[in-house]
């Protein structure tokens, strides 16, 4: 069975931004010579920041039936994926080389079973000098990978799709939301 990724608008757009768009014309993780570097955030203010990300794992009707009923052979897929996603958020700087280690103050991960997928939503919070978008994306991604690991005995064709940041708040660049 072939599955295709479907979903809401995939175009990038911003709303609620308080930063001048003309200042966003370069990649901050590259120096003048194009070499990768970790951005110096020591001059930034410590502020409350939040990021929310979502994603989906497309699964077979049999997996949906099992998740809504008796469960999959490997165990409680949704609970395992929730814990894995939280751990993923906490371990993001170990996985993404230029991501700053920061004090994650909260991670909320919600998983729900839709008619054709497991839907994943992560909200990550911090009070720090840099945002938590990567932590939210990592939480969703690790949770999605864990769902696939938990259901692969029943559905070898499960597909991770639509992983993206939905909104972020706080920091110098202001608030942003996918419209």
C-alpha positions, -999 to +999 in steps of 0.1 A: +000+000+000+015+034-010+008+064+012+011+100+002+016+129+024-015+151+025-023+180+047-027+217+052-009+243+032+028+235+030+039+271+021+060+291+045+046+323+058+047+343+089+024+363+110+028+383+142+065+389+135+080+418+153+113+417+135+122+437+104+121+411+076+151+428+059+174+417+088+167+380+080+186+378+048+215+355+059+221+323+078+233+331+113+252+298+117+276+306+089+305+331+093+317+355+065+337+327+049+308+303+049+321+281+077+297+267+103+298+283+137+278+283+169+261+317+173+272+337+203+241+343+223+258+358+254+245+393+245+209+382+242+184+388+270+170+358+290+133+357+281+105+332+283+103+313+250+079+287+237+078+266+205+051+243+192+057+217+165+035+190+149+039+160+128+021+128+116+029+092+111+007+077+084-003+041+093-024+013+080-060+008+090-049-023+110-025-002+131-053+024+138-075-005+149-049-019+172-040+015+187-076+022+194-082-012+208-060-040+221-026-023+213+003-033+192+024-064+200+054-044+212+035-026+239+019+008+246+030+027+214+017+061+223+030+062+259+064+050+247+065+076+219+055+103+244+084+096+267+108+092+238+097+126+225+103+143+258+137+127+260+144+139+225+136+175+234+160+173+263+188+157+242+185+180+212+220+197+216+236+162+216+220+155+182+222+189+164+258+201+164+252+239+165+222+239+188+228+255+222+223+235+253+196+253+273+174+248+303+142+232+290+116+241+316+087+221+301+078+197+274+042+186+266+037+159+240+003+149+228-003+119+205-037+111+191-049+084+167-067+098+136-084+077+109-051+072+090-023+085+112-009+092+146-009+129+151+019+144+173+020+178+189+049+191+211+052+223+231+085+231+246+092+260+270+123+277+284+135+308+300+169+313+282+188+333+256+177+313+225+146+296+213+133+260+215+121+254+180+147+227+174+137+210+207+101+210+196+109+196+162+132+170+178+105+160+202+080+154+174+106+136+152+118+112+180+082+105+189+074+097+153+104+074+149+093+056+181+058+052+167+073+036+136+095+013+158+064+003+178+042-005+148+067-019+123+058-055+130+023-048+118+030-020+093+063-018+076+051+010+053+044+037+080+054+072+069+066+102+089+052+134+073+044+170+080+069+177+107+071+215+112+071+244+136+036+258+141+045+287+163+072+303+185+070+330+211+095+352+228+130+364+220+145+391+199+128+381+166+094+382+183+064+359+179+057+338+148+028+316+138+020+295+107-011+312+093 
